[in-house]
């Protein structure tokens, strides 16, 4: 492996400044822009889905554009608060307990997808109940657009040179400035492709080609299951968080795998439930 790493050392990490631009003392980072881009594109796509009555049960959309506009704030808070708290509890709790101020240091570890998913789910439940929106239909419309955020988030991880992969000798390996003088899998790009592009295309095909939104909960199940399978697959190429390493004394099991595995069963259950409910209404 060291020999392969030396051979591939001619493929350095693209030197992209994590700061996109500055306005006086204010520095705008690519990571922050990725969140904004994901939310705005997801919002625009969701508005298009919501406006198409033919996609929904009874050919009537369960949510208005105005309600979607209001939900953006709820979703953003769920993603940010849930993502940060999730990272603290799943990946960095001992360090935060030793120094509570670390909880505010988002540059130390950042966010957790599973935490963000939990925070957004809570926001969706509260918003749906407050606005008399069918919960599963709100789940579905959000699930259909989440891949936008996942794609841009992983691209930002790549630009920041973080969450890189394990040592490898594949021709497309990258030498990250924070990963030592070794060639590694660009696992962030694997996730951007699978969790972002592939999952978005699959969900769009189901929404527009198979009218899957007419079975509330089915799109949610496909997303949850699809994300989990993609994440578990990429975890075999991604370096685990340094403070955790591999779990249970193995050299392959990671926290990402542990957190994603129950999602497969949850996604399958949601799909079966949706099909069963749809059959009962025939």
Secondary structure, 3 states (H helix, E strand, C coil): CHHHHHHHHHCECCCCCCEEEEECCEEEEHHHHHHHHHHHHHHHHHHHHHHCHHHCHHHCCCCCHHHHHHHHHHHHHHHHHHHHHHHHHHHCHHHHHHCHHHHHCCCCCCCCHHHHHHHHHHHHHHHHHHCCCCHHHHHHHHHHHHHHHHHHHHHHHHHHCCCCECECCCCCCEECCCCCCCEECCHHHHHHHHHHHHHHHHHHHHHHHCCHHHCCCHHHHHHHHHHHHHHHHHHCCECCCCCCCCCCCCCCCCHHHHHHHHHHHHHHHHHHHHHHHHHHCC
